[in-house]
Amino acid sequence: MTDMVQARQLIEALGTAAREAAVVLAQTPAPAKEAALIAAADAVIAQQDAILRANEADLAHGRDKGLSDAMLDRLRLDAPRLEAIAKSLREVAAQPDPVGQVIAEWDRPTGLHIRRVRTPIGVIGVIYESRPNVTADAGALALKSGNAVILRGGSESLHSSAAIHACMVQGLRVAGLPEPAIQMVPTRDRAAVGAMLGAQGLIDVIIPRGGKGLVGLVQSEARVPVFAHLEGICHVYVDGAADPEKARRVVLNAKTRRTGICGAAECLLIDRAYLARHGDHLIRDLIAAGVEVRAEGELQIDGTAPAQPDDFGREFLDMIIAARPVDGIEGAIAHIRRHGSQHTESVITEDQAVADRFFAGLDSAILMHNASTQFADGGEFGMGAEIGIATGKMHARGPVGAEQLTSFKYLVTGDGTTRA
């Protein structure tokens, strides 16, 4: 028996159980889902020592594999991060239940009353790398939206994800919900990914969360619909009318707060008018903070490295940033259209007309004004958590929370009404 045959058998078993659980979840009252998530959050805190031991095993495995510092940071758990996971679970529990929400309703001259209401998608497959917190985020959001979920975490986070998954299952058990509502693929074998991508009739949508290689693989091979989460090639544009202190705060935070997340700034664009008024202090700030600045044109000062063509449009996920001077807002828009991934961009300016042009001229999933790109996060948007930032244009865009994990159906009411 080949690995692929075994993988298909495994995914078929998980998918069959998930579809049965999805039928139950679609009809589960909101208080039961809330109780499950609160119990899961309690379990994360109660099982902290066990989760951290599992995480240390994953970190040791990652070091042996030669993972970068940024990737190890994505993988690492500690007490504050576990507190954040538990807090996120409680926040998702407190969110309004999207299932059954009336999106729109209207009456027809025929006497029909029509409602468009939110309904679960069914079974969601989530394929992700490194970050064990996605296990909790994805499980929570799927449950909140009435969906069953099959989680396939990265091989680097297998032990950590399993420990967190056990907490999610404990929450389901406490609330009396079917345990197959949140399942985890229990193997590092990559054949399981291929089996998930071909699981038509079992999985309704796949959500990849990871690097360009993973997302490209999923998009090219999936036979089920995909919510694409592409690279976070995020730009900050500092306009000529920017406040220097706001620019300083935002640029440093956008690049250095956490370099390994998809919302980290990877390219700094500075209006030549700003340079004429305020000089190159933003570049010097980045260098002083330990950032390797790969600069072009007049931004090349002592301490920078010459930018290469492929430094623009590149996700570094490290203490590295590309920097280029541009001629005003139109120069910035042209650069971002060419090199961006339609994830998140920020404009720093006190000129509202410039901000309006930035918002109108770009079509990234998230556009910001005078704010750090590090806010590109479902939790920061008030969603409690996210599965990822969808950069496609169909169905879900931006942070994918519980509401984005629903479809809709029409409920039509008549009174013995017939069509002429």
matplotlib code that plots the C-alpha trace (Angstrom):
import matplotlib.pyplot as plt

x = [0.0, 1.4, 1.6, -0.9, -3.4, -3.0, -3.3, -6.5, -8.0, -7.1, -8.6, -11.7, -12.2, -11.6, -13.8, -16.7, -16.7, -16.4, -19.4, -21.5, -20.4, -21.1, -24.8, -25.0, -23.0, -25.2, -28.1, -26.2, -27.4, -25.1, -24.7, -23.4, -20.7, -19.8, -19.5, -17.2, -14.9, -14.7, -14.0, -11.2, -9.7, -9.8, -8.1, -5.3, -4.4, -4.8, -2.6, 0.1, 3.0, 2.1, 1.7, 5.1, 6.8, 5.4, 6.5, 10.0, 10.1, 9.0, 11.6, 14.3, 13.2, 13.1, 16.6, 17.8, 16.2, 17.9, 14.8, 15.5, 15.1, 12.0, 10.5, 11.4, 9.7, 6.6, 6.8, 7.6, 5.1, 5.4, 3.1, 2.0, 1.4, -0.8, -2.6, -3.2, -4.5, -7.0, -8.0, -8.6, -10.8, -12.9, -13.2, -14.4, -16.9, -18.3, -18.7, -22.3, -23.2, -23.2, -25.3, -28.9, -28.2, -30.4, -28.2, -31.2, -34.9, -37.6, -41.2, -42.3, -45.5, -46.4, -46.8, -43.5, -41.3, -37.6, -34.7, -31.1, -29.5, -26.0, -25.4, -22.3, -20.1, -19.8, -16.3, -13.3, -9.7, -6.9, -3.3, -0.8, 2.9, 4.7, 2.3, 0.6, -1.8, -3.6, -4.8, -6.9, -7.8, -9.0, -10.8, -12.6, -13.7, -14.9, -16.9, -18.4, -19.6, -21.1, -18.5, -16.5, -12.7, -9.8, -6.5, -3.2, -0.5, 3.1, 5.5, 7.5, 4.5, 3.1, 3.5, 2.4, -0.6, -1.6, -1.5, -3.6, -6.0, -6.5, -7.7, -10.2, -11.5, -11.9, -14.1, -16.3, -16.6, -17.6, -20.3, -21.6, -20.7, -19.3, -15.5, -15.0, -16.1, -12.4, -10.0, -6.2, -4.3, -2.1, 0.9, 3.8, 3.5, 3.0, 0.8, -2.0, -1.9, -2.4, -5.2, -6.9, -6.6, -8.4, -11.1, -14.1, -17.4, -15.7, -14.1, -15.9, -13.1, -9.4, -7.6, -3.8, -1.8, 1.9, 4.6, 4.5, 5.5, 2.6, 0.0, 1.2, 1.0, -2.5, -3.7, -2.2, -3.3, -6.6, -9.7, -11.9, -12.4, -9.5, -9.5, -6.0, -3.7, -0.7, 2.5, 2.4, 4.4, 3.3, 4.3, 4.5, 4.4, 5.5, 4.0, 5.5, 2.7, 3.5, 4.0, 7.7, 6.9, 3.9, 6.1, 8.9, 6.5, 4.6, 7.6, 9.6, 6.5, 5.5, 8.9, 10.3, 7.5, 7.4, 9.2, 7.9, 4.2, 2.5, 1.6, 5.2, 6.3, 8.7, 9.1, 9.3, 8.5, 9.4, 8.2, 11.1, 9.2, 9.4, 13.1, 13.6, 11.7, 12.9, 15.9, 16.7, 15.9, 13.6, 16.4, 18.7, 16.1, 15.8, 19.5, 19.8, 17.1, 19.2, 17.3, 19.2, 18.0, 18.4, 18.1, 17.9, 18.7, 19.1, 18.2, 21.5, 23.4, 26.1, 24.9, 22.5, 23.1, 22.3, 18.9, 18.7, 15.7, 14.3, 14.3, 11.1, 8.1, 9.9, 8.6, 11.7, 10.0, 13.2, 14.9, 15.3, 13.4, 13.6, 13.5, 12.9, 12.3, 9.2, 7.6, 4.5, 1.4, 1.2, 4.8, 3.8, 0.7, 2.5, 5.2, 2.7, 0.6, 3.7, 5.3, 2.5, 0.6, -2.7, -2.3, -1.8, -0.5, -0.3, 0.0, 1.4, 0.2, -1.7, -3.3, -6.7, -6.8, -3.6, -5.1, -8.3, -6.2, -4.3, -7.5, -9.1, -6.0, -5.1, -7.0, -5.2, -7.3, -6.4, -5.5, -4.4, -3.9, -1.4, -1.4, 1.1, 0.6, 1.1, -2.6, -3.5, -4.9, -8.4, -8.0, -7.1, -10.1, -12.4, -13.0, -11.4, -9.1, -8.5, -7.6, -5.6, -5.7, -7.5, -5.9, -8.3, -11.4, -14.0, -16.2, -13.7, -11.2, -8.9, -9.0, -11.0, -13.2, -16.3, -18.6, -16.4, -16.7, -20.4, -22.3, -26.0, -29.3, -32.7, -35.7, -38.9, -42.3, -45.7, -49.3, -50.5, -48.8, -48.6, -46.9, -49.0]
y = [0.0, 3.4, 6.4, 8.2, 5.4, 5.4, 9.2, 9.1, 6.5, 8.7, 11.9, 9.9, 8.7, 12.2, 13.8, 11.4, 12.0, 15.8, 15.8, 14.0, 16.5, 19.4, 18.4, 18.7, 21.9, 23.7, 23.2, 23.8, 26.7, 29.5, 28.9, 25.4, 26.7, 29.4, 26.9, 24.7, 27.6, 28.9, 25.3, 25.1, 28.3, 27.0, 23.9, 25.8, 27.5, 24.3, 22.4, 25.1, 23.0, 20.1, 22.4, 24.1, 20.8, 19.8, 23.1, 22.6, 19.3, 21.1, 23.9, 21.3, 19.6, 23.0, 23.9, 20.5, 21.3, 24.6, 26.8, 30.6, 32.7, 34.2, 30.8, 29.6, 32.8, 31.8, 28.4, 29.4, 29.4, 30.8, 31.7, 35.1, 33.6, 30.8, 33.5, 35.3, 32.0, 31.6, 35.2, 34.8, 31.7, 33.7, 36.6, 34.4, 32.8, 36.3, 37.3, 37.3, 34.0, 34.5, 31.4, 32.4, 36.1, 37.9, 39.6, 41.1, 40.7, 42.1, 41.6, 40.9, 42.0, 38.3, 38.1, 36.4, 37.4, 36.6, 36.5, 35.9, 34.3, 33.1, 29.4, 27.3, 26.3, 22.7, 21.2, 23.4, 22.1, 24.3, 23.7, 25.8, 26.1, 26.5, 28.6, 26.3, 29.1, 28.6, 25.3, 27.2, 30.1, 27.9, 25.5, 28.3, 30.2, 27.1, 26.0, 29.5, 29.6, 26.1, 24.3, 21.2, 21.6, 19.3, 20.8, 19.9, 21.8, 22.1, 19.2, 21.6, 22.3, 18.7, 18.3, 21.8, 21.6, 18.2, 19.6, 22.6, 20.4, 18.2, 21.3, 22.1, 18.6, 18.8, 21.9, 20.0, 17.2, 19.6, 21.1, 17.8, 18.5, 15.8, 15.5, 15.2, 18.8, 19.7, 17.1, 17.2, 15.2, 13.1, 12.7, 14.7, 12.8, 15.4, 12.9, 14.0, 17.5, 16.0, 13.9, 16.9, 18.9, 16.2, 15.5, 16.6, 15.8, 15.7, 19.1, 22.2, 24.7, 24.7, 27.6, 27.6, 29.6, 29.8, 30.8, 31.2, 27.6, 26.2, 28.6, 28.0, 24.2, 24.4, 26.8, 24.6, 21.2, 21.8, 20.3, 22.0, 25.8, 27.7, 30.9, 32.2, 33.7, 34.9, 36.5, 39.5, 41.9, 44.9, 48.5, 51.7, 54.9, 58.0, 61.0, 64.5, 65.7, 63.1, 64.1, 63.0, 61.6, 59.6, 58.3, 57.3, 55.4, 53.6, 52.6, 51.2, 49.3, 48.0, 46.5, 45.5, 44.6, 41.0, 40.4, 36.9, 37.7, 38.4, 42.0, 43.0, 45.8, 44.5, 47.7, 51.4, 54.0, 57.6, 60.6, 62.7, 65.7, 64.2, 63.7, 67.3, 68.5, 66.0, 64.1, 60.4, 60.0, 57.1, 55.1, 56.0, 54.9, 51.5, 51.0, 51.9, 49.4, 46.6, 46.4, 45.7, 48.3, 47.5, 50.9, 52.5, 56.0, 58.8, 56.4, 54.7, 56.1, 54.7, 51.5, 50.5, 47.8, 48.4, 47.1, 44.4, 44.2, 41.1, 42.9, 44.6, 42.3, 40.0, 38.8, 38.8, 37.8, 39.0, 42.2, 43.3, 45.9, 47.2, 51.0, 53.2, 56.9, 57.7, 60.8, 61.3, 59.3, 58.2, 56.9, 54.9, 53.5, 52.4, 50.6, 48.8, 47.7, 46.2, 44.6, 44.1, 40.9, 42.7, 42.0, 45.2, 48.7, 51.9, 55.5, 58.1, 61.6, 64.5, 65.3, 63.6, 63.9, 61.8, 59.2, 59.1, 58.6, 55.8, 54.1, 54.5, 53.7, 50.4, 47.2, 45.4, 43.5, 46.0, 49.6, 51.8, 55.5, 56.6, 53.1, 50.2, 47.2, 45.0, 45.7, 43.4, 40.8, 39.5, 39.9, 43.6, 44.0, 42.8, 39.4, 37.6, 35.6, 34.9, 31.9, 34.1, 37.2, 36.3, 38.2, 36.8, 38.7, 36.0, 35.4, 36.2, 39.1, 40.4, 38.8, 35.6, 35.3, 33.5, 35.6, 35.0, 31.2, 31.3, 31.2, 32.1, 30.6, 32.1, 31.5, 32.3, 32.5, 32.7, 32.1, 29.5, 31.6, 30.4, 31.7, 33.0]
z = [0.0, -1.0, 1.3, -0.9, -0.6, 3.2, 3.2, 1.2, 3.6, 6.5, 5.0, 4.0, 7.6, 9.0, 6.3, 6.8, 10.6, 10.0, 7.6, 10.3, 12.9, 10.6, 10.4, 14.2, 14.4, 11.8, 14.3, 17.5, 19.7, 20.3, 24.1, 23.5, 21.1, 23.6, 26.4, 24.3, 23.6, 27.2, 28.4, 25.7, 27.0, 30.5, 29.4, 27.6, 30.9, 33.0, 30.6, 30.2, 31.4, 29.1, 26.1, 26.8, 27.1, 23.7, 22.3, 23.5, 21.7, 18.5, 19.0, 19.4, 16.2, 14.4, 15.5, 14.2, 10.9, 10.8, 11.0, 10.9, 14.0, 12.5, 11.9, 15.4, 16.8, 14.9, 16.5, 20.1, 22.8, 26.3, 29.2, 27.7, 24.3, 25.9, 27.8, 24.5, 22.9, 25.8, 25.6, 21.9, 22.5, 25.0, 22.6, 19.8, 22.3, 23.1, 19.4, 18.0, 16.5, 12.7, 11.9, 11.1, 11.0, 8.5, 5.9, 4.0, 3.7, 1.4, 0.2, -3.4, -5.1, -5.3, -1.6, -0.9, 2.0, 1.3, 3.8, 3.0, 6.1, 7.0, 7.0, 7.7, 4.8, 6.1, 6.4, 6.3, 5.8, 7.1, 6.1, 8.0, 8.8, 12.1, 14.2, 16.7, 17.7, 14.4, 15.9, 18.4, 16.1, 13.3, 15.5, 17.4, 14.3, 12.5, 15.6, 16.1, 12.5, 12.7, 10.6, 11.2, 10.6, 9.7, 10.7, 9.1, 10.9, 9.9, 10.7, 12.9, 15.2, 15.4, 19.2, 20.1, 17.8, 19.2, 22.8, 21.9, 19.9, 22.9, 24.8, 21.9, 22.1, 25.9, 25.3, 22.8, 25.3, 28.1, 25.9, 24.7, 21.1, 18.7, 19.0, 15.2, 15.0, 15.4, 14.0, 13.5, 10.9, 13.1, 10.8, 9.3, 6.0, 3.2, 1.4, 3.7, 2.2, -1.3, 0.0, 1.5, -1.7, -3.6, -1.1, -3.1, -1.4, 2.0, 2.4, 1.2, 1.2, 1.9, 3.7, 3.4, 5.8, 5.2, 2.8, -0.9, -1.6, 0.4, -1.0, -4.5, -4.1, -2.7, -5.5, -8.2, -7.0, -5.0, -6.5, -3.8, -3.5, -1.8, 0.3, -0.8, 1.8, -0.2, 0.9, 3.2, 1.0, 3.0, 2.1, 4.1, 2.1, 3.8, 2.0, 1.7, 4.1, 6.8, 10.4, 11.1, 14.6, 13.4, 10.5, 12.9, 15.2, 12.5, 10.4, 13.3, 14.6, 11.2, 10.6, 14.0, 16.4, 15.0, 11.8, 11.2, 10.8, 7.5, 8.6, 8.9, 6.6, 3.9, 1.8, 2.8, 0.2, 0.9, -1.0, -2.3, -0.9, 2.6, 2.2, 1.1, 4.2, 6.9, 5.6, 5.9, 9.6, 9.0, 7.4, 10.2, 12.7, 11.1, 11.0, 14.7, 15.5, 13.9, 10.6, 7.4, 5.0, 1.3, -0.2, -3.6, -4.9, -2.3, 0.5, 0.1, 3.1, 5.4, 6.9, 4.1, 1.4, -2.2, -3.1, -5.8, -8.2, -6.4, -3.0, -4.1, -4.0, -1.5, 1.8, 4.1, 7.4, 9.1, 10.2, 6.6, 4.6, 1.1, 0.7, -2.3, -2.9, -5.0, -6.6, -4.6, -4.2, -7.8, -7.6, -4.5, -6.1, -9.2, -7.2, -5.0, -7.9, -9.5, -6.5, -3.9, -3.0, -2.2, 1.5, 3.6, 2.8, 4.9, 4.0, 6.4, 5.6, 7.1, 3.7, 3.6, -0.2, -0.4, 1.9, -0.1, -3.3, -1.7, -0.7, -4.1, -6.2, -4.5, -4.1, -1.4, 1.2, 3.9, 3.4, 6.4, 7.1, 9.8, 11.3, 11.5, 9.1, 12.2, 12.9, 10.0, 12.3, 13.0, 16.7, 16.3, 14.0, 16.8, 15.4, 18.3, 16.0, 12.3, 10.2, 7.9, 5.7, 2.4, -0.5, -3.2, -4.3, -4.1, -1.0, 1.8, 1.9, 4.6, 8.1, 7.8, 10.9, 11.8, 9.6, 6.6, 7.2, 6.4, 3.1, 2.9, 1.9, 1.1, 3.3, 1.3, 3.0, 1.3, 2.2, -0.2, -2.9, -6.4, -9.5, -12.3]

ax = plt.figure().add_subplot(projection="3d")
ax.plot(x, y, z, "-o")
ax.set_aspect("equal")
plt.show()
